[in-house]
Amino acid sequence: MLACIGWLVTGFIAGVLARFLVPGREGVGLFATIMFGLLGSMLGGFLSSLIWQHDLRDTTLHPSGLVMSTIGAVIVLAIYLSTSRRTAR
């Protein structure tokens, strides 16, 4: 239970940082912000394992994990914005 709360908090922080870093108006709510952060955490963890060759099953919290989570959330948010703008036209 405590791990789920930690994932939600990390997802929220990464999502808020991604929304701050990506220019433009997103128009998404709190739930979407958390989802962008959680998806970004998964993507960031995957990219980190590819770059630094560490085990994906290592679930300990590292400060660099938040950085990679934010980078992943920025990528996910940018993909979302590019596809949502294309369909809105």
VMD Tcl script that builds the backbone (N, CA, C; Angstrom):
set m [mol new atoms 267]
animate dup $m
set s [atomselect $m all]
$s set {name element resname resid chain x y z} {
  {N N MET 1 A 0.825 -1.192 0.000}
  {CA C MET 1 A 0.000 0.000 0.000}
  {C C MET 1 A 0.862 1.246 0.000}
  {N N LEU 2 A 1.911 1.246 0.804}
  {CA C LEU 2 A 2.791 2.399 0.873}
  {C C LEU 2 A 3.530 2.612 -0.435}
  {N N ALA 3 A 3.839 1.534 -1.133}
  {CA C ALA 3 A 4.524 1.652 -2.426}
  {C C ALA 3 A 3.623 2.339 -3.447}
  {N N CYS 4 A 2.339 2.039 -3.419}
  {CA C CYS 4 A 1.407 2.678 -4.357}
  {C C CYS 4 A 1.317 4.173 -4.115}
  {N N ILE 5 A 1.317 4.560 -2.866}
  {CA C ILE 5 A 1.287 5.985 -2.535}
  {C C ILE 5 A 2.576 6.654 -3.006}
  {N N GLY 6 A 3.694 5.976 -2.838}
  {CA C GLY 6 A 4.968 6.507 -3.321}
  {C C GLY 6 A 4.980 6.659 -4.828}
  {N N TRP 7 A 4.399 5.683 -5.544}
  {CA C TRP 7 A 4.317 5.783 -7.008}
  {C C TRP 7 A 3.455 6.969 -7.422}
  {N N LEU 8 A 2.334 7.163 -6.727}
  {CA C LEU 8 A 1.452 8.284 -7.061}
  {C C LEU 8 A 2.126 9.625 -6.802}
  {N N VAL 9 A 2.833 9.729 -5.692}
  {CA C VAL 9 A 3.530 10.981 -5.372}
  {C C VAL 9 A 4.637 11.245 -6.391}
  {N N THR 10 A 5.420 10.214 -6.720}
  {CA C THR 10 A 6.479 10.375 -7.716}
  {C C THR 10 A 5.880 10.727 -9.073}
  {N N GLY 11 A 4.794 10.067 -9.450}
  {CA C GLY 11 A 4.121 10.378 -10.706}
  {C C GLY 11 A 3.599 11.796 -10.742}
  {N N PHE 12 A 3.030 12.246 -9.622}
  {CA C PHE 12 A 2.526 13.617 -9.550}
  {C C PHE 12 A 3.664 14.616 -9.700}
  {N N ILE 13 A 4.755 14.415 -8.966}
  {CA C ILE 13 A 5.887 15.353 -9.038}
  {C C ILE 13 A 6.477 15.370 -10.443}
  {N N ALA 14 A 6.697 14.196 -11.037}
  {CA C ALA 14 A 7.256 14.129 -12.388}
  {C C ALA 14 A 6.297 14.750 -13.398}
  {N N GLY 15 A 5.007 14.529 -13.240}
  {CA C GLY 15 A 4.020 15.118 -14.143}
  {C C GLY 15 A 3.962 16.626 -14.044}
  {N N VAL 16 A 4.016 17.144 -12.826}
  {CA C VAL 16 A 4.002 18.601 -12.638}
  {C C VAL 16 A 5.269 19.218 -13.220}
  {N N LEU 17 A 6.417 18.596 -12.979}
  {CA C LEU 17 A 7.660 19.114 -13.550}
  {C C LEU 17 A 7.628 19.068 -15.078}
  {N N ALA 18 A 7.075 18.005 -15.637}
  {CA C ALA 18 A 6.971 17.903 -17.098}
  {C C ALA 18 A 6.054 18.987 -17.652}
  {N N ARG 19 A 4.944 19.227 -16.991}
  {CA C ARG 19 A 4.038 20.289 -17.451}
  {C C ARG 19 A 4.683 21.651 -17.341}
  {N N PHE 20 A 5.543 21.826 -16.358}
  {CA C PHE 20 A 6.259 23.091 -16.212}
  {C C PHE 20 A 7.311 23.255 -17.315}
  {N N LEU 21 A 7.967 22.158 -17.697}
  {CA C LEU 21 A 9.059 22.224 -18.664}
  {C C LEU 21 A 8.601 22.263 -20.122}
  {N N VAL 22 A 7.461 21.662 -20.422}
  {CA C VAL 22 A 6.970 21.639 -21.803}
  {C C VAL 22 A 6.176 22.921 -22.062}
  {N N PRO 23 A 6.579 23.682 -23.097}
  {CA C PRO 23 A 5.868 24.930 -23.371}
  {C C PRO 23 A 4.488 24.669 -23.964}
  {N N GLY 24 A 3.612 25.621 -23.777}
  {CA C GLY 24 A 2.265 25.507 -24.326}
  {C C GLY 24 A 1.258 25.165 -23.260}
  {N N ARG 25 A 0.022 25.231 -23.668}
  {CA C ARG 25 A -1.074 24.929 -22.752}
  {C C ARG 25 A -1.521 23.494 -22.967}
  {N N GLU 26 A -1.507 22.711 -21.897}
  {CA C GLU 26 A -1.849 21.305 -22.006}
  {C C GLU 26 A -3.349 21.080 -21.867}
  {N N GLY 27 A -3.976 21.767 -20.950}
  {CA C GLY 27 A -5.400 21.598 -20.727}
  {C C GLY 27 A -5.774 20.229 -20.176}
  {N N VAL 28 A -4.943 19.681 -19.311}
  {CA C VAL 28 A -5.235 18.385 -18.694}
  {C C VAL 28 A -5.369 18.578 -17.190}
  {N N GLY 29 A -6.061 17.668 -16.572}
  {CA C GLY 29 A -6.320 17.766 -15.142}
  {C C GLY 29 A -5.297 17.033 -14.290}
  {N N LEU 30 A -5.637 16.904 -13.023}
  {CA C LEU 30 A -4.765 16.282 -12.040}
  {C C LEU 30 A -4.539 14.801 -12.349}
  {N N PHE 31 A -5.600 14.081 -12.713}
  {CA C PHE 31 A -5.467 12.660 -13.019}
  {C C PHE 31 A -4.537 12.443 -14.212}
  {N N ALA 32 A -4.685 13.240 -15.250}
  {CA C ALA 32 A -3.818 13.115 -16.433}
  {C C ALA 32 A -2.381 13.478 -16.091}
  {N N THR 33 A -2.184 14.447 -15.234}
  {CA C THR 33 A -0.837 14.827 -14.810}
  {C C THR 33 A -0.158 13.660 -14.099}
  {N N ILE 34 A -0.884 13.000 -13.211}
  {CA C ILE 34 A -0.337 11.833 -12.514}
  {C C ILE 34 A -0.061 10.711 -13.507}
  {N N MET 35 A -0.959 10.511 -14.473}
  {CA C MET 35 A -0.766 9.444 -15.465}
  {C C MET 35 A 0.461 9.731 -16.335}
  {N N PHE 36 A 0.652 10.995 -16.734}
  {CA C PHE 36 A 1.854 11.345 -17.497}
  {C C PHE 36 A 3.104 11.069 -16.676}
  {N N GLY 37 A 3.050 11.375 -15.395}
  {CA C GLY 37 A 4.192 11.112 -14.521}
  {C C GLY 37 A 4.465 9.627 -14.349}
  {N N LEU 38 A 3.410 8.839 -14.172}
  {CA C LEU 38 A 3.593 7.387 -14.011}
  {C C LEU 38 A 4.113 6.747 -15.297}
  {N N LEU 39 A 3.541 7.119 -16.430}
  {CA C LEU 39 A 4.037 6.602 -17.707}
  {C C LEU 39 A 5.470 7.067 -17.957}
  {N N GLY 40 A 5.760 8.315 -17.581}
  {CA C GLY 40 A 7.117 8.835 -17.710}
  {C C GLY 40 A 8.097 8.111 -16.819}
  {N N SER 41 A 7.651 7.698 -15.641}
  {CA C SER 41 A 8.505 6.920 -14.748}
  {C C SER 41 A 8.859 5.571 -15.352}
  {N N MET 42 A 7.858 4.938 -15.961}
  {CA C MET 42 A 8.140 3.655 -16.613}
  {C C MET 42 A 9.085 3.832 -17.794}
  {N N LEU 43 A 8.829 4.844 -18.612}
  {CA C LEU 43 A 9.691 5.106 -19.758}
  {C C LEU 43 A 11.089 5.513 -19.307}
  {N N GLY 44 A 11.169 6.375 -18.304}
  {CA C GLY 44 A 12.467 6.792 -17.789}
  {C C GLY 44 A 13.257 5.655 -17.184}
  {N N GLY 45 A 12.587 4.762 -16.466}
  {CA C GLY 45 A 13.257 3.589 -15.907}
  {C C GLY 45 A 13.768 2.664 -16.991}
  {N N PHE 46 A 12.971 2.497 -18.053}
  {CA C PHE 46 A 13.386 1.647 -19.165}
  {C C PHE 46 A 14.603 2.249 -19.874}
  {N N LEU 47 A 14.546 3.567 -20.148}
  {CA C LEU 47 A 15.683 4.228 -20.804}
  {C C LEU 47 A 16.928 4.181 -19.936}
  {N N SER 48 A 16.742 4.360 -18.638}
  {CA C SER 48 A 17.869 4.307 -17.705}
  {C C SER 48 A 18.510 2.927 -17.693}
  {N N SER 49 A 17.685 1.887 -17.755}
  {CA C SER 49 A 18.241 0.535 -17.765}
  {C C SER 49 A 18.993 0.255 -19.055}
  {N N LEU 50 A 18.540 0.839 -20.154}
  {CA C LEU 50 A 19.256 0.675 -21.413}
  {C C LEU 50 A 20.589 1.411 -21.412}
  {N N ILE 51 A 20.604 2.599 -20.841}
  {CA C ILE 51 A 21.817 3.427 -20.863}
  {C C ILE 51 A 22.852 2.915 -19.873}
  {N N TRP 52 A 22.429 2.673 -18.629}
  {CA C TRP 52 A 23.386 2.329 -17.573}
  {C C TRP 52 A 23.417 0.847 -17.232}
  {N N GLN 53 A 22.683 0.035 -17.934}
  {CA C GLN 53 A 22.719 -1.416 -17.784}
  {C C GLN 53 A 22.403 -1.895 -16.368}
  {N N HIS 54 A 21.400 -1.321 -15.720}
  {CA C HIS 54 A 21.025 -1.821 -14.400}
  {C C HIS 54 A 19.759 -2.654 -14.500}
  {N N ASP 55 A 19.477 -3.370 -13.459}
  {CA C ASP 55 A 18.359 -4.308 -13.434}
  {C C ASP 55 A 17.028 -3.558 -13.325}
  {N N LEU 56 A 16.074 -3.904 -14.161}
  {CA C LEU 56 A 14.757 -3.271 -14.117}
  {C C LEU 56 A 13.973 -3.626 -12.857}
  {N N ARG 57 A 14.326 -4.718 -12.207}
  {CA C ARG 57 A 13.602 -5.134 -10.997}
  {C C ARG 57 A 14.067 -4.393 -9.745}
  {N N ASP 58 A 15.096 -3.549 -9.872}
  {CA C ASP 58 A 15.563 -2.746 -8.735}
  {C C ASP 58 A 14.572 -1.611 -8.520}
  {N N THR 59 A 13.779 -1.704 -7.469}
  {CA C THR 59 A 12.715 -0.726 -7.244}
  {C C THR 59 A 13.053 0.300 -6.173}
  {N N THR 60 A 14.308 0.366 -5.749}
  {CA C THR 60 A 14.659 1.351 -4.729}
  {C C THR 60 A 14.580 2.749 -5.320}
  {N N LEU 61 A 14.242 3.703 -4.474}
  {CA C LEU 61 A 14.077 5.083 -4.903}
  {C C LEU 61 A 15.424 5.790 -4.875}
  {N N HIS 62 A 15.803 6.337 -6.007}
  {CA C HIS 62 A 17.043 7.090 -6.134}
  {C C HIS 62 A 16.707 8.504 -6.583}
  {N N PRO 63 A 17.516 9.506 -6.200}
  {CA C PRO 63 A 17.267 10.864 -6.690}
  {C C PRO 63 A 17.315 10.945 -8.217}
  {N N SER 64 A 18.178 10.156 -8.830}
  {CA C SER 64 A 18.241 10.182 -10.290}
  {C C SER 64 A 16.982 9.592 -10.902}
  {N N GLY 65 A 16.263 8.787 -10.145}
  {CA C GLY 65 A 15.010 8.223 -10.632}
  {C C GLY 65 A 13.977 9.289 -10.919}
  {N N LEU 66 A 13.916 10.320 -10.087}
  {CA C LEU 66 A 12.993 11.419 -10.319}
  {C C LEU 66 A 13.392 12.190 -11.573}
  {N N VAL 67 A 14.686 12.330 -11.800}
  {CA C VAL 67 A 15.158 13.012 -13.006}
  {C C VAL 67 A 14.744 12.227 -14.242}
  {N N MET 68 A 14.990 10.918 -14.241}
  {CA C MET 68 A 14.605 10.087 -15.386}
  {C C MET 68 A 13.080 10.005 -15.516}
  {N N SER 69 A 12.365 10.029 -14.410}
  {CA C SER 69 A 10.904 10.047 -14.463}
  {C C SER 69 A 10.407 11.327 -15.118}
  {N N THR 70 A 11.032 12.441 -14.780}
  {CA C THR 70 A 10.648 13.718 -15.369}
  {C C THR 70 A 10.980 13.751 -16.857}
  {N N ILE 71 A 12.153 13.240 -17.238}
  {CA C ILE 71 A 12.514 13.185 -18.657}
  {C C ILE 71 A 11.515 12.318 -19.415}
  {N N GLY 72 A 11.178 11.180 -18.850}
  {CA C GLY 72 A 10.185 10.310 -19.478}
  {C C GLY 72 A 8.827 10.976 -19.571}
  {N N ALA 73 A 8.420 11.701 -18.532}
  {CA C ALA 73 A 7.130 12.391 -18.542}
  {C C ALA 73 A 7.117 13.512 -19.577}
  {N N VAL 74 A 8.242 14.190 -19.765}
  {CA C VAL 74 A 8.331 15.217 -20.802}
  {C C VAL 74 A 8.145 14.581 -22.181}
  {N N ILE 75 A 8.763 13.427 -22.399}
  {CA C ILE 75 A 8.624 12.727 -23.678}
  {C C ILE 75 A 7.168 12.307 -23.898}
  {N N VAL 76 A 6.551 11.725 -22.872}
  {CA C VAL 76 A 5.157 11.276 -22.986}
  {C C VAL 76 A 4.232 12.470 -23.227}
  {N N LEU 77 A 4.446 13.561 -22.512}
  {CA C LEU 77 A 3.618 14.755 -22.671}
  {C C LEU 77 A 3.803 15.364 -24.055}
  {N N ALA 78 A 5.023 15.406 -24.553}
  {CA C ALA 78 A 5.271 15.939 -25.895}
  {C C ALA 78 A 4.582 15.086 -26.963}
  {N N ILE 79 A 4.626 13.768 -26.795}
  {CA C ILE 79 A 3.926 12.883 -27.739}
  {C C ILE 79 A 2.419 13.123 -27.665}
  {N N TYR 80 A 1.905 13.241 -26.455}
  {CA C TYR 80 A 0.471 13.493 -26.286}
  {C C TYR 80 A 0.068 14.809 -26.950}
  {N N LEU 81 A 0.840 15.868 -26.719}
  {CA C LEU 81 A 0.502 17.162 -27.294}
  {C C LEU 81 A 0.589 17.155 -28.815}
  {N N SER 82 A 1.583 16.463 -29.354}
  {CA C SER 82 A 1.704 16.439 -30.808}
  {C C SER 82 A 0.562 15.653 -31.452}
  {N N THR 83 A 0.119 14.582 -30.811}
  {CA C THR 83 A -0.992 13.823 -31.387}
  {C C THR 83 A -2.324 14.486 -31.145}
  {N N SER 84 A -2.498 15.152 -30.023}
  {CA C SER 84 A -3.789 15.796 -29.745}
  {C C SER 84 A -3.960 17.048 -30.598}
  {N N ARG 85 A -2.891 17.750 -30.911}
  {CA C ARG 85 A -2.993 18.931 -31.784}
  {C C ARG 85 A -3.280 18.507 -33.211}
  {N N ARG 86 A -2.720 17.354 -33.615}
  {CA C ARG 86 A -2.955 16.871 -34.964}
  {C C ARG 86 A -4.409 16.451 -35.157}
  {N N THR 87 A -4.993 15.845 -34.151}
  {CA C THR 87 A -6.384 15.396 -34.289}
  {C C THR 87 A -7.370 16.530 -34.103}
  {N N ALA 88 A -6.963 17.628 -33.469}
  {CA C ALA 88 A -7.859 18.754 -33.253}
  {C C ALA 88 A -8.026 19.594 -34.516}
  {N N ARG 89 A -7.150 19.465 -35.465}
  {CA C ARG 89 A -7.234 20.285 -36.685}
  {C C ARG 89 A -8.278 19.805 -37.626}
}
mol reanalyze $m
mol bondsrecalc $m
mol representation Tube
mol addrep $m
